[in-house]
């Protein structure tokens, strides 16, 4: 649950900060966040081995689910279904 929540928050934070700096996000931005999140979570799991922790596939799966849900929630929040969260660009 902690892995899921952590990567969900990380994904949402990354997307919001990117949107605030560049404006409207394109599909390539979403793919980039997904790819970098995937690589980072794999690196995070693998580098636990040298410090005496276990590299767990279930943890990585929870990381991935958090990333995917973060991407989906961000995209939905940008749609017309949530006009309060999605301010029109000037």
Secondary structure, DSSP 8 states (H G I E B T S, - for coil): -HHHHHHHHHHHHHHHHHHHHHSS--HHHHHHHHHHHHHHHHHHHHTTGGGT----HHHHHHHHHHHHHHHHHHHHHTSGGGTTTS----
